[in-house]
Amino acid sequence: MVRVKRGLMTRKRHKKLLKNTKGFRLLNSRVFSRAKNAWMKSGLNSYIGRKQKKRNFRKLWTVRINTAARLNGTTYSKFINDMYLKRVTLNRKVLSNLAISNPKVFENIIKFVK
């Protein structure tokens, strides 16, 4: 039977992972065992961050809509409820952009749903 030397693939795998951890602090970018743990944790944090980004943007849109609504004499919750009752289907992202870029249009929407 032929002897199989396995160092080539191991080295290739290690180099690939160390390339991915370039820029990490201390030994996390130089020692394979530490780098592997750091790389896995960074992947988990990236996953968590992608979920948090959606929450953070929705919070931002809510704050912007609330501020613009209060300038026009209503509150966020009353405004959203009135929109629901009138069956206006503009989402919070669009409303937030309107509140910032076109305050007159936003004011007309508030007047319409009241």
C-alpha distances in whole Angstrom, upper triangle without the diagonal:
4,6,9,13,15,18,19,20,22,24,25,26,28,30,31,32,34,35,37,38,40,44,43,45,44,40,40,39,37,35,32,33,36,36,34,37,40,38,38,41,43,41,43,46,46,46,49,51,51,52,55,56,57,59,61,62,63,65,66,68,70,71,72,74,76,77,78,80,82,83,84,86,83,80,76,76,80,79,75,77,80,77,75,79,80,76,75,72,71,68,68,66,69,72,71,70,74,75,74,75,77,80,82,80,79,82,83,80,82,85,84,82,85
4,6,10,13,15,16,17,19,21,22,23,25,27,28,30,31,32,34,36,37,41,41,42,41,38,37,36,34,32,29,31,34,34,32,35,37,36,36,40,40,39,41,44,44,44,47,49,49,51,53,54,55,57,59,60,62,63,64,66,68,69,70,72,74,75,76,78,80,81,82,84,81,78,75,75,78,77,74,76,78,75,74,78,78,75,74,70,69,66,66,64,67,70,69,68,72,73,72,72,75,77,80,78,77,80,81,78,80,83,82,81,83
4,6,10,12,14,15,16,18,20,21,22,24,25,27,28,30,32,33,34,38,38,39,38,34,34,33,31,29,26,27,31,31,29,32,34,33,33,37,38,37,39,42,42,42,45,47,47,49,51,52,53,56,57,58,60,61,62,64,66,67,68,70,72,73,74,76,78,79,81,82,80,76,73,73,76,75,72,74,77,74,73,76,77,74,73,69,68,65,65,63,65,68,67,67,70,71,70,71,74,76,79,77,75,79,80,77,78,82,81,79,82
4,6,9,10,11,13,15,16,17,19,21,22,23,25,26,28,29,31,35,34,36,35,31,31,30,28,26,23,24,28,27,26,29,31,30,30,33,34,33,36,38,38,39,41,43,43,45,47,48,50,52,53,54,56,58,59,60,62,63,64,66,68,69,70,72,74,75,77,78,76,73,69,69,73,72,68,71,73,70,69,73,74,70,69,65,64,61,61,59,62,65,63,63,66,68,66,67,70,72,75,73,71,75,76,73,75,78,77,76,78
4,6,8,9,10,12,13,15,16,18,19,21,22,24,25,27,28,32,31,33,32,28,28,27,24,23,20,22,25,25,23,26,29,27,28,31,32,32,34,37,36,37,40,41,41,44,46,46,48,50,51,52,55,56,57,58,61,62,63,65,66,67,69,70,72,74,75,77,74,71,68,68,72,70,67,70,72,70,68,72,73,70,68,64,63,60,60,58,60,63,62,61,65,66,65,65,68,70,73,71,70,74,75,72,73,77,76,74,77
4,6,6,7,9,10,11,13,15,16,17,19,21,22,23,25,29,28,30,29,25,25,24,22,20,17,18,22,21,20,23,25,24,24,28,29,28,30,33,33,33,36,38,38,40,42,43,45,47,47,49,51,52,53,55,57,58,59,61,63,64,65,67,69,70,71,73,71,68,64,64,68,67,64,66,69,66,65,68,69,66,65,61,60,57,56,54,57,60,58,58,61,62,61,62,65,67,70,68,66,70,71,69,70,73,73,71,74
4,6,5,6,9,10,10,12,14,15,16,18,20,21,22,26,25,27,26,22,22,21,18,17,15,17,20,19,18,22,23,22,23,27,27,27,29,32,31,33,35,36,37,39,41,42,44,46,46,48,50,51,52,54,56,57,58,60,62,63,64,66,67,69,70,72,70,67,63,64,67,66,63,66,68,66,65,68,69,66,64,61,59,56,55,53,56,59,57,57,60,61,60,60,64,66,69,67,66,69,70,68,69,73,72,70,73
4,6,5,6,9,10,11,12,15,15,16,19,20,21,25,25,27,26,23,23,21,19,18,15,18,21,19,19,22,24,22,23,27,27,26,29,31,31,32,35,36,36,38,40,41,43,45,45,46,49,50,51,52,55,56,56,59,60,61,63,64,66,67,69,71,69,66,62,63,66,65,62,64,67,64,63,67,67,64,63,59,58,54,54,52,54,57,55,55,58,60,58,58,62,64,67,65,64,67,69,66,67,71,70,69,72
4,5,5,6,9,10,10,12,14,15,17,19,20,24,24,26,26,23,21,20,18,17,14,16,19,18,16,20,21,19,20,24,24,23,26,28,28,29,32,33,33,35,37,38,40,42,42,43,46,47,48,50,52,53,54,56,58,59,60,62,63,65,66,68,66,63,59,60,63,62,59,61,64,61,60,64,64,61,59,56,54,51,51,49,51,54,52,52,56,57,55,56,59,61,64,62,61,64,66,63,64,68,67,66,68
4,5,5,6,9,10,11,12,14,16,17,18,22,21,24,23,19,18,17,16,14,11,13,16,15,13,17,19,17,18,22,22,22,24,27,26,27,30,31,32,34,36,37,39,41,41,43,45,46,47,49,51,52,53,55,57,58,59,61,62,64,65,67,65,61,58,59,62,61,58,60,63,60,59,63,64,61,59,56,54,51,50,48,51,54,52,52,55,56,55,56,59,61,64,62,61,64,65,63,64,68,67,65,68
4,5,5,6,8,10,10,12,14,15,16,20,20,22,21,18,17,15,14,13,10,13,16,14,14,17,19,17,19,22,22,22,25,27,26,28,31,31,32,35,36,37,39,41,41,42,45,46,47,49,51,52,52,55,56,57,59,61,62,63,65,67,65,62,58,59,62,61,58,61,63,61,60,64,64,61,60,56,55,51,51,48,51,54,52,51,55,56,54,55,58,60,63,62,60,64,65,63,64,68,67,66,68
4,6,5,6,9,10,11,13,15,16,19,20,22,22,19,18,16,15,15,12,15,17,15,14,18,19,16,18,21,21,21,24,26,25,26,29,30,30,33,34,35,37,39,39,40,43,44,45,46,49,50,50,52,54,55,56,58,60,61,63,65,63,60,56,57,60,59,56,59,61,58,58,62,62,59,57,53,52,49,48,46,48,51,49,49,52,53,52,52,55,58,61,59,58,61,63,60,61,65,64,63,66
4,6,5,6,9,10,11,13,15,18,18,21,21,18,16,14,14,13,10,12,15,12,11,15,16,13,15,18,18,17,20,22,22,23,26,27,27,30,32,32,34,36,37,38,40,42,42,44,46,47,48,50,52,53,54,56,58,59,60,62,60,57,53,54,58,56,53,56,58,56,55,59,59,56,55,51,49,46,46,43,46,49,47,47,50,51,50,50,54,56,59,57,56,59,60,58,59,63,62,60,63
4,5,5,6,9,10,11,12,16,15,18,17,14,13,11,10,9,7,9,12,9,9,13,14,12,14,17,17,17,20,22,22,23,26,27,27,30,31,32,34,36,36,38,40,41,42,44,46,47,48,50,52,52,54,56,57,59,60,62,60,57,53,54,58,56,54,56,59,56,56,60,60,57,56,52,50,47,46,44,47,49,47,47,51,51,50,51,54,56,59,57,56,59,61,58,59,63,63,61,64
4,5,5,6,9,10,11,14,15,17,17,15,13,11,10,11,9,12,13,11,11,15,15,13,16,18,18,18,21,22,22,24,27,27,27,30,32,32,34,36,36,37,40,41,41,43,46,46,47,49,51,52,53,55,57,58,60,61,60,57,53,54,58,56,54,57,59,56,56,60,60,57,55,52,50,47,46,43,46,49,46,46,50,50,49,49,53,55,58,56,55,58,60,58,59,63,62,61,63
4,6,5,6,9,10,14,14,18,18,16,14,12,12,13,10,13,14,11,11,14,14,11,14,17,16,15,19,20,19,21,24,24,24,27,29,29,31,33,34,34,37,39,39,40,43,44,44,47,48,49,50,52,54,55,57,59,57,54,50,51,55,53,51,53,56,53,53,56,57,54,52,48,46,43,42,40,43,45,43,43,47,48,46,46,50,52,55,53,52,55,57,55,56,59,59,57,60
4,5,5,6,9,12,12,15,16,13,11,9,10,10,8,10,11,7,7,11,10,8,10,13,12,12,16,17,17,18,21,22,22,25,26,27,29,31,31,33,35,36,37,39,41,42,43,45,46,47,49,51,52,53,55,57,55,52,48,49,53,51,49,51,54,51,51,55,55,52,51,47,45,42,41,39,42,44,42,42,45,46,44,45,49,50,54,52,51,54,56,53,54,58,58,56,59
4,5,5,6,10,10,12,13,11,9,6,7,8,7,10,10,7,8,11,10,9,12,14,13,14,18,18,18,20,23,23,24,27,28,28,31,33,32,34,36,37,37,40,42,42,43,46,47,48,49,51,53,54,56,57,56,53,49,51,54,53,50,53,55,53,53,57,57,54,52,49,47,44,42,40,43,45,43,43,46,47,45,46,49,51,54,53,52,55,57,54,55,59,59,57,60
4,5,5,9,10,14,15,13,11,8,9,12,11,14,13,10,11,14,13,10,14,16,14,15,18,19,18,20,23,22,23,26,27,27,30,32,31,32,35,36,36,38,41,41,42,44,46,46,48,50,51,52,54,56,54,52,48,50,53,51,49,52,54,52,52,55,56,53,51,47,45,42,41,38,41,43,41,40,44,45,43,44,47,49,52,51,50,53,55,53,54,57,57,56,58
4,6,9,9,13,15,14,11,9,11,13,11,13,13,9,10,12,10,8,11,13,11,11,15,15,14,16,19,19,19,22,23,23,26,28,28,29,32,33,33,35,37,38,38,41,43,43,45,47,48,49,51,53,51,48,45,46,49,48,45,48,51,48,48,52,52,49,47,44,42,39,37,35,38,40,38,37,41,42,40,41,44,46,49,48,47,50,52,49,50,54,54,52,55
4,6,6,9,11,10,7,5,8,10,10,12,10,6,8,10,8,6,10,11,9,11,14,14,14,17,19,18,20,23,23,23,26,28,27,29,32,33,32,35,37,37,38,41,42,43,44,47,48,49,51,53,51,48,45,46,49,48,46,49,51,49,49,52,53,50,48,45,43,39,38,36,39,41,38,38,42,42,40,41,45,46,50,49,47,50,52,50,51,55,54,53,55
4,6,9,11,11,9,5,8,11,12,14,12,9,12,14,11,10,14,14,12,14,17,17,16,19,21,20,22,25,25,25,28,30,29,30,33,34,33,36,38,38,39,42,43,43,45,47,48,49,51,53,52,49,46,47,51,49,47,50,52,50,50,54,54,52,50,46,44,41,39,37,39,42,39,38,42,43,40,41,45,47,50,49,48,51,53,51,52,55,55,54,56
4,6,9,10,9,7,10,13,14,16,13,11,14,15,11,11,15,15,12,15,17,16,16,19,21,19,21,24,24,24,27,28,27,29,32,32,31,34,36,36,37,40,41,41,43,45,46,47,49,51,50,47,44,46,49,48,46,49,51,49,49,53,53,51,49,46,43,40,38,35,38,40,37,37,41,41,38,39,43,45,48,47,46,49,51,49,50,54,54,53,55
4,7,8,6,5,9,11,12,13,10,8,11,12,8,9,12,12,10,13,15,14,15,18,19,18,20,23,23,23,26,27,26,28,31,31,31,34,36,36,37,40,41,41,43,45,46,47,49,51,49,46,43,45,48,47,45,48,50,48,49,52,53,51,49,46,43,40,38,35,39,40,37,37,41,41,39,40,44,45,49,48,46,49,51,49,50,54,54,53,54
4,6,6,6,9,11,13,14,11,10,13,13,10,12,15,13,12,16,17,16,17,20,21,20,23,25,24,25,28,29,28,30,33,32,32,35,37,37,38,41,42,42,44,46,47,48,50,52,50,47,44,46,49,48,47,50,52,50,50,54,55,53,51,48,45,42,40,37,41,42,39,39,43,43,41,42,46,47,50,50,48,51,53,51,51,55,56,54,56
4,5,7,8,9,12,13,10,10,13,13,11,13,16,15,15,18,20,19,20,23,24,23,26,28,28,28,32,32,31,33,36,36,36,39,41,40,41,44,45,45,47,50,50,51,54,55,54,50,48,49,53,52,50,53,56,54,54,58,58,56,54,51,49,45,43,41,44,46,43,43,47,46,44,46,50,50,54,54,52,54,57,55,55,59,59,58,60
4,5,5,6,9,9,7,7,11,11,10,12,15,15,15,18,19,19,21,23,24,24,27,29,29,30,33,34,33,35,38,38,38,41,43,42,44,47,47,48,50,52,52,54,56,57,56,52,50,51,54,54,52,54,57,55,55,59,60,58,56,53,50,47,45,43,46,48,45,45,49,49,47,48,52,53,56,56,54,57,59,57,57,61,61,59,61
4,6,6,8,8,5,4,8,8,6,8,11,11,11,14,16,16,17,20,21,21,23,25,25,26,29,30,30,32,35,35,35,38,40,39,41,44,44,45,47,49,50,51,53,55,53,50,47,48,51,51,48,51,54,52,52,55,56,54,52,49,47,43,41,39,43,44,42,42,46,46,44,45,49,50,54,53,51,54,56,54,54,58,58,56,58
4,6,8,10,8,5,9,10,8,9,13,13,12,15,17,17,18,21,22,22,24,26,27,27,30,31,31,32,35,36,36,38,40,40,41,44,45,46,47,50,51,52,54,56,54,51,48,49,53,51,49,52,55,53,52,56,57,55,53,49,47,44,42,40,43,45,42,42,46,46,44,45,49,50,53,52,51,54,56,54,54,58,58,57,59
4,6,9,8,7,10,12,11,12,15,16,16,18,20,20,21,24,25,25,27,30,30,31,34,35,34,36,39,39,39,42,44,44,45,48,49,49,51,54,54,55,58,59,58,55,52,53,56,55,53,56,58,56,56,60,61,58,56,53,51,47,46,43,46,48,46,46,49,50,47,49,52,54,57,56,55,58,60,58,58,62,62,61,63
4,6,5,6,8,10,10,12,14,15,16,18,20,21,22,24,25,26,28,30,31,32,35,36,35,37,40,40,41,43,45,45,47,49,50,51,53,55,56,57,59,61,59,56,53,53,57,56,54,56,59,57,57,60,61,59,57,54,52,48,47,45,48,50,47,47,51,51,49,51,54,56,59,58,56,59,61,59,60,63,63,62,64
4,6,5,6,9,10,10,12,14,15,16,18,20,21,22,24,25,27,29,30,31,34,35,35,37,39,40,40,43,45,45,46,49,50,51,53,55,56,57,59,60,58,55,52,53,56,55,53,55,58,56,55,59,60,57,56,52,51,47,46,44,47,49,47,47,51,51,49,50,54,55,59,57,56,59,61,58,59,63,62,61,63
4,5,5,7,9,10,11,13,14,16,17,19,20,22,23,25,26,28,29,30,33,34,34,37,39,39,40,43,44,45,46,49,49,50,52,54,55,57,59,60,58,54,51,52,55,55,52,54,57,55,55,58,59,57,55,52,50,47,45,44,47,49,47,47,51,51,50,51,54,56,59,58,56,59,61,58,59,62,62,60,62
4,5,5,6,9,10,11,12,14,16,17,18,20,21,22,24,26,27,28,31,32,32,34,36,37,37,40,42,42,43,46,47,47,50,51,52,54,56,57,55,52,49,49,53,52,50,52,55,53,53,56,58,55,54,50,49,45,43,42,45,47,44,45,48,48,47,48,52,53,56,55,53,56,58,56,56,60,60,58,60
4,5,5,6,9,10,10,12,14,15,16,18,20,20,22,25,25,26,29,30,30,32,35,35,36,38,40,40,42,44,45,46,48,50,51,52,54,56,54,50,47,48,52,51,48,51,54,52,51,55,56,53,52,48,46,43,41,39,43,44,42,42,46,46,45,46,49,51,54,53,51,54,56,54,54,58,58,56,58
4,5,5,6,9,10,11,13,14,15,17,19,20,21,23,24,26,28,29,30,32,34,35,36,38,40,40,42,44,45,46,48,50,51,52,54,56,53,50,47,47,51,50,47,50,53,51,50,54,55,52,50,47,45,42,40,39,42,44,42,42,46,46,45,46,50,51,54,53,51,54,56,53,54,58,57,55,58
4,5,5,6,9,10,11,12,14,16,17,18,20,22,23,24,27,28,28,30,32,33,34,36,38,38,40,42,43,44,46,48,49,51,53,54,51,48,45,45,49,48,46,48,51,49,48,52,53,51,49,46,44,41,39,38,41,43,41,41,45,45,44,45,49,50,53,52,50,53,55,52,52,56,56,54,56
4,5,5,6,9,10,10,12,14,15,16,18,20,21,22,25,26,26,28,30,31,31,34,35,36,37,40,41,42,44,45,46,48,50,51,49,46,43,43,47,46,44,46,49,47,47,50,51,49,47,44,42,39,37,35,39,40,38,39,42,42,41,43,46,47,50,49,47,50,52,50,50,54,54,52,54
4,5,5,6,9,10,10,12,14,15,17,19,20,21,23,25,25,27,29,30,31,33,35,35,37,39,40,41,43,45,46,47,49,51,49,45,42,43,46,45,43,45,48,46,45,49,50,47,46,42,41,37,36,34,37,39,37,37,41,41,40,41,44,46,49,48,46,49,51,48,49,53,52,51,53
4,5,5,6,9,10,11,13,14,16,17,19,20,22,24,24,26,28,29,30,32,34,35,36,38,40,41,43,44,45,47,49,50,48,44,41,41,45,44,41,44,47,45,44,47,49,46,44,41,40,36,35,33,37,38,36,37,41,41,40,42,45,46,49,47,45,49,50,48,48,52,51,49,52
4,5,5,6,9,10,11,12,14,16,16,18,21,21,22,24,26,27,28,30,32,32,34,36,37,38,40,42,43,45,46,47,45,42,39,39,43,42,39,42,45,43,42,46,47,45,43,40,38,35,33,32,35,37,35,35,39,39,38,40,43,44,47,46,44,47,49,46,46,50,50,48,50
4,5,5,6,9,10,10,12,14,15,16,19,20,20,22,25,25,26,28,30,30,32,34,35,36,38,40,41,43,44,46,44,40,37,38,41,41,38,41,43,41,41,45,46,43,41,38,36,33,31,29,33,35,32,33,36,37,35,37,40,41,45,43,41,44,46,44,44,48,48,46,48
4,5,5,6,9,10,11,13,14,15,18,19,20,22,24,25,26,28,29,30,32,34,35,36,38,40,41,43,44,46,43,40,37,37,41,40,37,39,42,40,39,43,44,41,40,36,35,31,30,28,32,34,32,32,36,36,35,37,40,41,44,42,40,44,45,43,43,47,47,45,47
4,5,5,6,9,10,11,12,14,16,17,18,20,22,23,24,27,28,29,31,32,34,35,37,38,39,41,43,44,41,38,35,35,39,38,35,37,40,38,37,41,42,40,38,35,34,30,29,27,31,33,31,32,35,35,35,36,39,40,44,42,40,43,44,42,42,46,45,43,45
4,5,5,6,9,10,10,12,15,15,16,18,20,21,22,24,25,26,28,30,31,32,34,36,37,38,40,41,39,36,32,33,37,36,33,36,39,37,36,40,41,39,37,34,32,29,27,26,29,31,28,29,33,33,32,34,37,38,41,40,37,40,42,40,40,44,44,42,44
4,5,5,6,9,10,10,13,15,15,17,19,20,21,23,25,26,27,29,30,31,33,35,36,38,39,41,38,35,32,33,36,35,32,35,38,36,35,39,40,37,35,32,30,27,25,23,27,29,27,27,31,31,30,32,35,36,39,38,36,39,41,38,38,42,42,40,42
4,5,5,7,9,10,12,13,15,16,18,19,21,22,24,25,27,28,30,31,33,34,36,38,39,40,38,34,31,31,35,34,31,33,36,34,33,37,38,35,34,30,29,25,24,23,26,28,26,27,31,31,30,32,35,36,39,37,35,38,40,37,38,41,41,39,41
4,5,5,6,9,11,11,12,15,16,17,18,21,22,23,25,26,27,29,31,32,33,35,37,38,35,32,28,29,32,32,29,31,34,32,32,35,36,34,33,30,28,24,23,22,25,27,25,26,30,30,29,31,34,35,38,36,34,37,39,36,36,40,39,37,39
4,5,5,6,9,10,10,12,14,15,16,18,20,21,22,24,25,27,28,30,31,33,35,36,34,30,27,28,31,30,28,31,33,31,31,35,36,33,32,29,27,23,21,20,23,25,22,23,27,27,26,28,31,32,35,34,31,34,36,34,34,38,38,36,38
4,6,5,7,9,10,11,13,15,16,17,19,21,22,23,25,26,28,29,31,33,34,35,33,30,26,27,31,29,27,29,32,29,29,33,34,31,29,26,24,20,19,18,21,23,21,22,25,26,25,27,29,31,34,32,30,33,35,32,33,36,36,34,36
4,5,6,7,9,11,12,13,15,16,17,19,21,22,23,25,27,28,29,31,33,34,31,28,24,25,28,27,24,27,29,27,27,30,31,29,27,24,23,19,18,17,20,22,20,22,25,25,25,27,29,30,33,32,29,32,34,31,31,35,34,32,34
4,5,5,6,9,10,11,12,14,15,17,18,20,21,23,25,26,27,29,31,31,29,26,22,23,27,26,23,26,29,27,26,30,31,29,28,25,23,19,17,16,20,21,19,21,24,24,23,26,28,29,32,30,28,31,33,30,30,34,34,31,33
4,5,5,6,9,10,11,12,14,15,17,18,20,21,23,24,26,27,29,30,28,25,22,23,26,25,22,25,28,26,26,30,30,28,26,23,21,17,15,14,17,19,16,18,21,21,20,23,25,26,29,28,25,29,30,28,28,32,32,30,32
4,6,5,6,9,10,11,12,15,16,17,18,20,21,22,24,26,27,29,26,23,20,20,24,22,20,22,25,23,22,26,27,25,23,20,18,14,12,11,15,16,15,16,19,20,20,22,24,25,28,26,23,27,28,25,26,29,29,27,29
4,6,5,6,9,10,11,13,14,16,17,19,20,21,23,25,26,27,24,21,17,18,22,21,18,21,23,22,21,25,26,24,23,20,18,15,12,12,16,17,15,17,20,20,20,22,24,25,28,26,23,26,28,25,25,29,29,26,28
4,5,5,6,9,10,11,12,14,15,17,19,20,21,23,25,26,24,20,17,19,22,21,19,22,24,23,23,27,28,26,24,22,19,16,13,12,16,16,14,16,19,18,18,20,23,23,26,25,22,25,27,25,25,28,29,27,28
4,5,5,6,9,10,11,12,14,15,17,18,20,21,23,24,22,19,16,18,21,19,17,21,23,21,21,25,25,24,21,19,16,13,10,8,12,13,10,12,15,15,15,17,20,20,23,22,19,22,24,22,22,26,26,24,26
4,5,5,6,9,10,11,12,14,15,16,18,20,21,22,20,17,13,14,18,16,14,17,19,17,18,21,22,21,18,16,14,10,7,8,11,11,10,12,15,15,15,18,19,20,23,21,18,21,23,20,20,24,24,22,24
4,5,5,6,9,10,11,12,14,15,16,19,20,21,19,15,12,14,17,16,14,17,20,19,19,23,24,22,21,19,16,13,10,10,14,13,11,14,16,15,15,18,20,20,23,22,19,21,23,21,20,24,25,22,24
4,5,5,6,9,10,11,12,14,16,17,19,20,18,16,13,15,18,16,15,19,21,19,20,24,24,23,21,19,16,13,10,9,12,12,9,11,14,12,12,15,17,17,21,20,17,19,22,20,19,23,24,22,24
4,5,5,6,8,10,11,12,14,16,17,18,16,14,11,13,16,14,12,16,18,16,17,21,21,20,17,16,13,10,6,6,9,8,5,8,11,10,10,13,15,15,18,17,14,16,19,16,16,20,20,19,21
4,5,5,6,9,10,10,12,14,15,16,14,11,8,10,13,11,10,14,15,14,16,19,19,19,17,16,13,11,7,9,11,9,8,11,13,11,12,16,17,16,19,18,14,16,19,16,15,19,20,18,19
4,6,5,6,9,10,11,12,14,15,14,11,8,11,14,13,13,16,18,17,19,21,22,22,20,19,16,14,10,11,13,11,9,12,13,11,12,15,17,15,18,18,15,16,19,17,16,20,21,19,20
4,5,5,6,9,10,11,13,15,13,11,9,13,15,13,13,17,18,16,19,21,21,21,19,18,15,13,9,10,11,9,6,9,10,7,8,12,13,12,15,15,12,14,17,15,14,18,19,18,19
4,5,5,6,8,10,11,12,11,9,7,10,12,9,10,13,14,13,15,18,18,18,15,15,12,11,8,9,10,7,5,9,9,7,9,12,12,11,14,13,9,11,14,12,11,15,16,14,16
4,5,5,6,9,10,10,8,6,5,8,10,9,10,13,14,14,16,18,19,19,17,17,15,14,11,13,14,10,9,13,13,10,12,15,15,13,16,15,12,13,16,14,12,15,17,15,15
4,5,5,6,9,10,10,8,8,12,13,12,13,16,17,17,19,21,21,22,20,20,17,16,13,14,15,12,10,13,12,9,10,14,14,11,14,15,12,12,16,15,13,16,18,17,17
4,5,5,7,9,9,9,9,12,13,11,13,16,15,15,18,20,19,20,18,18,15,15,12,13,13,10,9,11,10,6,8,11,11,8,11,11,8,9,12,12,10,13,15,15,15
4,5,5,6,5,6,6,10,9,7,10,13,12,12,15,17,17,18,16,17,15,15,13,15,14,10,10,13,12,8,11,14,13,10,12,12,9,8,11,10,8,11,13,12,12
4,5,5,5,5,8,11,10,10,13,15,14,15,18,19,20,21,19,21,18,18,16,18,18,14,13,16,15,11,14,17,16,12,14,15,12,11,14,14,11,13,16,15,14
4,6,8,9,11,14,14,12,15,18,17,17,21,22,21,23,21,22,20,20,17,19,18,14,14,16,14,10,12,15,14,10,12,14,11,9,13,13,11,13,16,16,15
4,6,9,11,14,12,10,14,16,14,15,18,19,18,20,18,20,18,19,17,19,18,14,14,16,14,11,13,15,13,10,10,12,9,7,10,11,8,9,12,12,11
4,7,10,12,10,10,14,15,13,15,18,18,18,21,19,21,20,21,19,21,20,16,17,19,17,14,17,19,17,14,14,15,12,10,13,13,9,10,13,13,11
4,7,9,7,7,10,11,10,12,15,15,16,18,17,19,18,18,16,19,19,15,15,18,16,14,17,19,18,15,15,16,12,11,13,12,8,10,13,11,9
4,6,5,6,9,10,11,12,14,15,16,18,17,18,17,17,14,17,18,14,14,17,16,14,17,20,19,16,17,17,14,13,15,14,10,13,15,13,12
4,6,5,6,9,10,11,12,14,15,16,15,15,14,13,11,14,15,11,12,15,15,12,15,18,18,15,17,17,13,13,15,13,11,14,15,13,13
4,5,5,6,9,10,11,12,14,15,15,15,15,14,12,16,17,14,14,18,18,16,19,22,21,19,20,19,16,16,18,15,12,15,16,13,13
4,6,5,6,9,10,10,12,14,14,15,15,15,14,18,18,15,16,19,18,16,20,22,21,18,19,18,15,14,16,13,10,13,13,10,9
4,5,5,6,9,10,11,12,11,13,12,13,11,15,14,11,13,16,14,13,16,19,17,15,16,15,11,11,12,10,7,10,11,8,8
4,5,5,6,9,10,10,9,10,10,10,9,13,13,10,12,16,15,14,17,19,18,17,18,16,13,14,15,11,10,13,12,9,11
4,5,5,6,9,10,10,12,13,13,13,17,17,14,16,19,18,17,21,23,22,20,21,19,16,16,16,13,11,14,13,9,10
4,5,5,6,8,9,11,12,14,14,17,17,14,17,19,17,17,21,22,20,18,18,17,14,14,14,10,9,10,9,6,6
4,5,5,6,5,8,9,10,11,15,13,11,14,17,15,15,19,20,18,17,17,15,12,13,12,9,9,11,9,6,8
4,5,5,6,8,10,11,12,16,15,14,17,19,18,18,22,23,22,21,21,18,16,17,16,13,12,14,12,9,11
4,5,8,10,13,14,16,19,18,17,20,22,20,20,24,25,23,22,22,20,17,18,17,13,13,14,12,8,10
4,6,9,11,14,16,19,17,15,19,21,19,19,23,24,21,20,20,17,15,16,14,11,11,12,9,6,9
4,6,9,12,14,17,16,15,18,20,18,19,23,23,21,21,21,18,16,17,16,12,13,14,11,9,12
4,6,9,12,14,12,11,15,16,14,16,19,20,18,18,17,14,13,14,13,9,11,13,10,8,12
4,6,10,12,10,10,14,15,14,16,19,19,18,18,19,15,14,16,15,11,13,16,13,12,15
4,7,8,6,7,10,11,10,12,15,16,15,15,16,13,11,14,14,10,12,15,13,12,15
4,6,6,6,9,10,11,12,15,16,16,16,18,15,13,16,16,13,14,17,16,14,18
4,5,5,6,9,10,10,12,14,15,15,17,15,12,15,16,13,14,17,17,15,18
4,5,5,6,9,10,11,12,13,15,17,15,13,16,17,15,16,19,19,18,21
4,5,5,6,9,10,10,11,12,14,12,10,14,14,12,14,17,16,16,19
4,5,5,6,9,10,10,10,12,10,7,11,12,9,11,14,14,13,16
4,5,5,6,9,10,10,13,12,9,12,14,12,13,16,17,16,18
4,5,5,6,8,9,12,11,9,13,14,13,15,18,18,18,20
4,5,5,5,6,9,7,6,9,11,10,12,14,15,15,18
4,6,6,5,8,8,5,8,11,10,11,14,15,15,17
4,6,6,10,10,9,11,14,14,14,17,19,19,20
4,6,9,9,9,12,14,14,15,18,19,20,22
4,5,5,6,9,10,11,13,15,16,17,19
4,5,5,6,9,10,11,12,14,16,17
4,5,5,6,9,10,11,12,15,16
4,5,5,6,9,10,10,13,14
4,5,5,6,9,10,11,13
4,5,5,6,9,10,11
4,5,5,6,9,10
4,5,5,6,9
4,5,5,6
4,6,5
4,6
4
